[in-house]
Amino acid sequence: MTVTNLEPGTLVGGVDTHADTIHVAAVDSWGRQLGDQEFPTTPSGYRQALAFLTGRGEVVGIGIEGTSSYGVGITRAAGEAGIAVFEVVRPERAVRRREGKSDPLDAYQAAQAMLSGRATAAAKSADITALRALHNARRSAVKARAAAQVQIRHQLVTSPADLREKYRNLTAARLIQTLAACRPSVHPDLEERLVLTALKSLARRHQSLTREISELDTELTTMIERAAPHLLHLHGVGNTTAAQLLITAGGNPDRLRSEASFAALCGTAPVPASSGKTTRHRLSRGGDRRANNALHTIAMARLRNHPPTKAFVQRQRDRGRSTPEILRLLKRAIAREMFKQLTRPHEDLGVHDLRPTRQAKNITLAAAAHALGLATITISRTERGLHITPEVVNRYREWLNTA
């Protein structure tokens, strides 16, 4: 949006958001300040804020800082009122040092960003709030479970000798199960009884968190399947990595201007690191580090069991590239693929015909897997739609048609 897009009598709004209040400012098509006011972050406060803007003219759009955090309420209210909302980036420190900082100033700067065309990113989808909530809850539960397991191991190191020897050789899963079912009261020794009570509490906490993670995984997968099921069909992409990529993209693919901008957003855009006669690039240390970690997880999964990725890595090694350089190239390629899937998802490949075709020709899973050079479980999961990789589906269907 630029000044030339606005007609006389129209205006743009700017909103500075906080936990308990929002400050709203209005600017006309010539950049003149029409007024500002503070409102509470309540449903009635949002209605009053929109009435404040619409009472001064036709509102073309509103620039809001933090549309998925403190600004989510006013963003939803504006969307329901049919007013376009755009994400505004916080002013740079140099600008704030020069012009100062206050709620009215920040609100007017948000409106000026709309007027000048600096705010071009569409507001983040409200649905992303629910996805982020599930993802954050799962991540914290995983961390808490890992902490409980570490505490159990550390506590066993300093436990009485009899307890330490009893549980020394148990696997992690068996250790948790055994400790959760133990009976500390049968131990006559006070120290053993109290230590075992603590271990039992930690083990039961571990089990409770495991059940919680499983429930969150179910909800997370259901939401992703409703929003972007194609992501789960890509090799190496699970529910947590898909959720993180959707969160990073803002739940709105229109926010992604190009695949290069998405790569920079994820911290996978190559950064020049050349000197003298050496010409090279390195991984960026900027961007969304959680999105970068999601791409790294996908890369590691594909390095283990994805033939095209293994072939790519071998070609790069033949050219003399080091492992960090290959990983940089791989993550950049995956970022390009994820951008395409977020903005132009592939059509549903449809696997419902694979199993009936194989069974009609009396071909076993083992025979199909052997002919394609894949694991039997991969063929089985592909037929059931649990592991849909486009190249595997296409190869399998072509082979079935000619077998």
C-alpha positions in Angstrom: 0.0 0.0 0.0 1.3 3.5 -0.9 0.1 7.0 -0.8 -1.1 6.9 -4.4 -3.5 4.0 -3.4 -5.4 6.2 -1.0 -8.2 8.5 -2.0 -9.2 11.8 -0.2 -11.3 11.0 2.8 -9.7 7.7 3.5 -7.2 6.9 6.3 -5.0 4.3 7.7 -4.7 3.2 11.3 -1.7 2.2 13.5 -1.9 0.2 16.7 0.7 -0.2 19.4 -0.1 -3.3 21.4 0.4 -4.3 25.1 -1.0 -6.9 27.4 -3.7 -4.7 29.0 -4.0 -1.8 26.6 -3.7 -0.9 22.9 -3.0 2.6 21.6 -4.6 3.5 18.3 -3.7 6.3 15.9 -5.2 7.5 12.6 -3.4 9.1 9.7 -5.0 10.5 6.6 -3.9 10.1 3.0 -1.6 13.1 3.2 0.1 11.8 6.4 -1.6 14.2 8.7 -2.2 12.9 12.3 -6.0 12.8 12.9 -5.8 11.7 16.5 -4.9 8.8 18.9 -6.4 7.2 21.9 -5.8 4.3 24.3 -8.3 1.4 24.7 -8.4 -1.7 26.9 -7.7 -5.2 25.5 -11.3 -6.4 25.9 -14.0 -7.1 23.3 -15.7 -3.8 24.1 -12.3 -2.0 23.9 -11.6 -3.5 20.5 -15.1 -2.3 19.3 -14.4 1.2 20.7 -11.0 1.3 19.0 -12.5 0.4 15.6 -15.3 2.9 16.1 -12.6 5.6 16.9 -11.0 4.9 13.5 -14.1 4.5 11.4 -15.6 7.7 12.9 -12.8 9.7 11.3 -13.2 8.4 7.7 -13.0 5.3 5.6 -10.4 2.9 7.0 -8.3 1.4 4.2 -6.1 -0.7 6.5 -4.6 -1.0 9.9 -0.9 -1.6 10.7 -0.5 -3.7 13.9 2.7 -4.7 15.6 2.5 -8.3 17.0 -0.6 -9.6 15.2 0.0 -13.1 16.7 0.8 -12.0 20.2 -0.5 -8.9 22.0 -2.3 -7.8 18.9 -4.2 -11.0 18.2 -7.4 -9.6 19.7 -7.6 -6.4 17.7 -6.5 -8.3 14.6 -9.4 -10.7 14.9 -11.8 -7.8 15.6 -10.6 -5.9 12.6 -10.8 -9.0 10.4 -14.4 -9.6 11.4 -15.2 -6.0 10.6 -13.8 -6.4 7.1 -10.8 -4.2 7.6 -7.4 -5.3 6.1 -4.7 -5.8 8.7 -0.9 -5.8 8.0 2.0 -6.8 10.2 4.2 -3.9 11.2 7.9 -4.5 12.2 9.1 -2.7 15.3 11.0 0.5 14.5 14.8 0.2 14.5 16.8 1.3 17.5 18.3 4.2 15.6 14.9 5.6 14.7 13.7 5.3 18.4 16.9 7.0 19.6 16.3 9.8 17.1 12.5 10.2 17.5 11.9 8.9 20.9 9.5 6.2 22.1 6.0 6.3 23.6 2.7 4.6 22.9 1.3 7.4 20.7 4.6 7.6 18.8 4.7 3.9 18.2 1.0 3.9 17.0 1.7 6.8 14.6 4.8 5.0 13.3 2.8 1.9 12.6 0.3 4.0 10.7 3.1 5.7 8.7 4.5 2.3 7.9 1.2 1.5 6.3 1.1 4.8 4.5 4.6 4.5 3.1 4.2 0.9 2.0 6.8 -0.5 4.4 4.1 -2.7 6.0 3.2 -5.1 3.2 3.0 -8.5 5.1 -0.5 -9.7 5.7 -1.4 -10.3 9.3 -0.7 -13.7 10.7 -3.6 -16.1 10.7 -5.5 -16.5 13.9 -5.4 -20.2 13.5 -1.6 -20.1 14.1 -2.2 -19.2 17.7 -3.8 -22.6 18.4 -1.1 -24.4 16.5 1.6 -22.5 18.4 -0.1 -23.3 21.7 -0.1 -27.0 21.0 3.4 -27.0 19.8 4.7 -25.0 22.8 2.9 -27.3 25.2 4.4 -30.4 23.6 7.9 -28.9 23.6 7.7 -28.0 27.3 6.3 -31.5 28.1 9.2 -33.1 26.2 11.7 -31.0 28.1 10.1 -31.8 31.4 10.1 -35.5 30.6 13.8 -35.4 29.7 14.5 -33.6 32.9 12.7 -36.2 35.0 14.7 -39.0 33.3 18.0 -37.2 33.9 17.0 -36.7 37.6 16.3 -40.5 37.9 19.7 -41.4 36.5 21.5 -38.9 38.7 19.6 -40.0 41.8 20.5 -43.6 41.2 24.2 -42.7 41.1 24.0 -41.5 44.7 21.5 -44.1 45.9 22.3 -46.8 48.4 24.4 -49.6 46.9 21.5 -52.2 47.0 19.2 -49.9 45.1 21.9 -48.9 42.6 22.8 -52.5 41.8 19.1 -53.5 41.5 18.3 -51.0 38.8 21.7 -50.6 37.2 21.3 -52.7 34.1 17.7 -51.9 33.2 16.9 -50.1 30.0 15.4 -46.6 30.2 11.8 -47.8 29.4 12.1 -50.8 31.8 13.6 -48.6 34.5 10.7 -46.1 34.4 8.1 -48.9 34.4 9.8 -50.7 37.3 10.2 -47.7 39.5 6.6 -46.5 38.9 5.3 -49.9 40.2 7.7 -50.3 43.1 6.7 -50.3 46.8 9.0 -48.1 48.9 7.1 -48.9 52.1 8.4 -52.5 52.2 12.0 -51.3 52.7 12.9 -51.2 56.3 15.9 -48.9 55.8 14.8 -45.2 56.1 17.2 -43.9 53.5 16.3 -46.6 50.9 12.6 -46.0 51.5 12.8 -42.2 51.0 15.1 -42.4 48.0 12.8 -45.0 46.4 9.8 -42.7 47.1 11.5 -39.9 45.2 12.4 -42.2 42.3 8.8 -43.5 42.1 7.5 -39.9 42.0 9.9 -39.1 39.2 9.0 -42.2 37.3 5.3 -41.6 37.6 5.9 -38.0 36.4 7.7 -39.4 33.4 4.8 -41.7 32.6 2.2 -38.9 33.0 4.2 -36.6 30.7 4.5 -39.4 28.1 0.7 -39.7 28.1 0.4 -36.0 27.8 2.8 -35.9 24.9 0.9 -38.6 23.1 -2.4 -36.7 23.5 -0.8 -33.5 22.2 0.7 -35.3 19.3 -2.8 -36.5 18.3 -4.2 -33.0 18.5 -1.2 -31.6 16.7 -1.4 -34.1 13.8 -5.2 -33.6 13.5 -4.7 -29.8 13.2 -1.9 -30.2 10.6 -4.0 -32.7 8.6 -6.7 -30.1 8.5 -4.5 -27.1 7.6 -1.7 -28.6 5.4 -1.9 -32.4 5.1 0.6 -32.4 2.2 3.4 -31.5 4.6 3.1 -34.8 6.5 3.4 -36.7 3.1 7.0 -35.4 2.6 9.9 -37.6 3.5 11.3 -36.8 6.9 8.6 -34.3 7.9 6.8 -35.1 11.1 4.1 -33.4 13.0 6.5 -31.2 15.1 8.6 -30.1 12.1 5.5 -29.4 10.0 4.0 -27.4 12.9 7.1 -25.3 13.3 7.3 -24.5 9.6 3.6 -23.5 9.6 4.2 -21.3 12.6 7.3 -19.7 11.0 5.4 -19.0 7.8 2.8 -17.3 10.0 0.0 -19.6 9.0 -0.4 -17.4 5.9 1.7 -18.3 2.7 1.0 -14.8 1.3 3.5 -13.6 3.8 6.3 -15.4 1.9 7.4 -13.1 -0.9 10.0 -15.5 -2.4 11.8 -18.8 -1.6 14.9 -16.7 -0.9 13.1 -14.7 1.7 11.8 -17.9 3.3 15.4 -19.3 3.3 16.6 -16.2 5.0 13.7 -16.4 7.5 14.8 -19.9 8.4 18.5 -19.0 8.6 19.5 -21.2 5.6 20.4 -18.5 3.1 24.1 -18.8 2.3 26.3 -16.1 3.8 29.6 -15.2 2.0 32.7 -16.3 3.9 35.4 -15.7 1.3 38.8 -14.4 1.8 41.7 -14.0 -0.7 41.7 -16.8 -3.1 39.2 -18.8 -1.1 35.6 -18.5 -2.2 33.0 -20.2 0.0 29.8 -19.7 1.9 28.6 -20.7 5.4 25.3 -21.2 7.1 23.5 -18.1 8.4 23.4 -17.7 12.2 20.3 -15.5 11.9 16.7 -16.2 11.2 14.2 -18.3 13.1 16.4 -20.8 14.9 13.5 -23.2 15.6 12.6 -23.2 11.9 16.3 -23.9 11.2 16.2 -26.8 13.7 13.1 -28.2 11.9 15.0 -28.1 8.6 18.0 -29.7 10.2 15.8 -32.5 11.6 14.4 -33.1 8.1 17.9 -33.2 6.6 19.1 -35.7 9.2 16.2 -38.0 8.5 16.8 -37.9 4.8 20.5 -38.5 5.2 19.6 -41.8 6.9 17.0 -43.3 4.6 16.3 -41.1 1.5 18.0 -42.4 -1.6 17.8 -39.1 -3.6 19.4 -37.3 -0.7 22.1 -39.9 -0.3 22.9 -39.6 -4.0 23.0 -35.8 -3.7 25.5 -36.1 -0.8 27.7 -38.5 -2.7 27.8 -36.1 -5.7 28.9 -33.3 -3.5 31.6 -35.4 -1.8 32.9 -36.3 -5.2 33.3 -32.6 -5.9 35.4 -32.2 -2.7 32.9 -30.4 -0.5 33.1 -30.9 3.3 30.3 -32.2 5.5 29.3 -28.7 6.8 29.2 -27.4 3.2 27.0 -30.3 2.1 24.7 -29.8 5.0 24.4 -26.1 4.1 23.4 -27.0 0.5 21.0 -29.7 1.7 19.2 -27.4 4.1 18.9 -24.7 1.5 17.4 -27.2 -1.0 15.0 -28.4 1.7 14.0 -24.8 2.4 13.3 -24.3 -1.3 11.1 -27.5 -1.2 9.2 -26.4 1.9 8.6 -23.0 0.4 6.9 -24.6 -2.6 4.8 -26.8 -0.4 3.7 -24.0 1.8 2.7 -21.8 -1.1 1.9 -24.3 -3.9 1.2 -27.7 -2.3 1.3 -30.7 -4.5 -2.0 -32.4 -5.3 -3.0 -35.4 -3.3 -1.2 -38.4 -4.9 -3.9 -40.8 -3.8 -2.7 -44.2 -2.7 -6.0 -46.0 -2.3 -5.4 -48.0 -5.6 -1.9 -49.3 -4.7 -2.9 -52.2 -2.4 -5.8 -53.5 -4.5 -3.6 -53.4 -7.6 -0.9 -55.4 -5.9 -3.3 -57.9 -4.4 -5.0 -58.4 -7.8 -1.7 -59.4 -9.3 -0.8 -61.7 -6.4 2.3 -59.8 -5.5 3.5 -59.9 -1.9 4.8 -57.0 0.0 8.3 -58.6 0.2 8.4 -59.1 -3.6 7.4 -55.5 -4.3 9.9 -54.2 -1.8 12.7 -56.3 -3.3 11.9 -55.2 -6.8 12.0 -51.5 -5.8 15.0 -51.8 -3.5 13.0 -50.6 -0.5 12.1 -51.9 2.9 8.9 -53.9 3.2 7.6 -51.6 5.9 8.0 -48.6 3.5 5.8 -50.3 0.9 3.2 -51.2 3.6 3.2 -47.7 5.1 2.9 -46.2 1.6 -0.1 -48.3 0.8 -1.8 -47.2 4.0 -1.0 -43.5 3.4 1.2 -43.3 6.5 4.4 -42.5 4.6 3.7 -40.8 1.3 6.8 -39.8 -0.6 6.0 -38.6 -4.2 8.9 -40.4 -5.8 8.2 -43.6 -4.0 4.5 -43.5 -4.9 5.2 -42.8 -8.5 7.8 -45.5 -8.8 5.6 -48.0 -7.0 2.6 -47.2 -9.2 4.7 -47.4 -12.4 6.1 -50.7 -11.3 2.7 -52.2 -10.5 1.4 -51.1 -13.9 4.2 -52.9 -15.7 4.6 -55.9 -13.4 
